[in-house]
């Protein structure tokens, strides 16, 4: 069931963001194609499942998944670090817009978003932590 829910999330995100690449396979920047990095790639990764109901009849039931949503992108080599940061912000806003819509799961809570801090320009990235009730 968890794999099905992850795939539902991936498919829904891909439909909502047709100009982006949405995958469940995290790869290093060096392993991604230039085309995918220029488009912006979002990877959905499972971190854990927790907070089960654990009462009689629902043992290990109703758990919540902790997911990471990692955005990766690349701008032209001469792009200023602030432009890379702006591109990260715009990409993250697209994901936040999806979170505000009708979701393929019961709930998704955005816990935090971390950004590259301009450290990897012309590459950029962000990592969101979500708590998902399938």
C-alpha positions, 0 to 999 in steps of 0.5 A, spaced: 500 500 500 505 504 501 508 503 494 501 505 491 500 511 495 507 514 493 506 512 486 499 516 486 503 522 489 508 522 484 503 521 478 499 527 481 505 531 482 507 530 474 500 531 472 500 538 476 507 540 474 508 538 466 514 542 465 518 538 471 521 531 471 517 527 477 520 521 480 521 516 485 529 515 484 534 520 487 540 521 483 546 525 484 546 531 479 552 528 475 547 522 474 541 526 471 541 529 464 542 536 463 535 536 460 532 534 466 536 538 470 534 544 466 527 542 467 527 541 474 527 534 477 523 533 483 524 526 487 519 523 492 523 519 497 520 515 503 524 516 510 520 512 515 513 510 517 511 512 524 505 514 529 501 508 528 494 508 532 497 502 536 490 500 540 486 494 540 484 492 533 488 497 529 495 495 531 501 498 527 495 501 523 494 508 521 501 510 520 504 516 517 509 517 512 515 521 513 517 523 506 522 528 503 521 532 496 528 534 493 528 539 487 534 539 483 536 544 478 541 547 474 542 554 470 547 556 465 554 556 468 554 564 468 548 564 472 549 568 479 548 565 485 542 569 487 538 567 480 539 560 482 536 561 489 530 565 485 529 558 481 529 554 487 524 558 490 520 558 484 520 551 484 518 550 491 512 554 490 510 550 485 510 544 489 507 548 495 501 550 490 500 542 489 500 541 497 494 546 497 490 543 492 486 536 492 491 531 494 491 523 492 492 522 499 488 524 506 493 529 508 500 532 507 503 536 512 509 540 510 514 540 516 520 544 513 524 546 506 531 547 506 535 550 500 542 550 497 544 557 500 547 558 494 553 554 495 552 549 489 551 554 483 549 554 478 546 547 481 540 549 485 536 544 490 531 544 496 529 539 500 522 539 503 520 534 509 512 532 509 508 528 513 503 524 509 497 520 512 495 515 506 
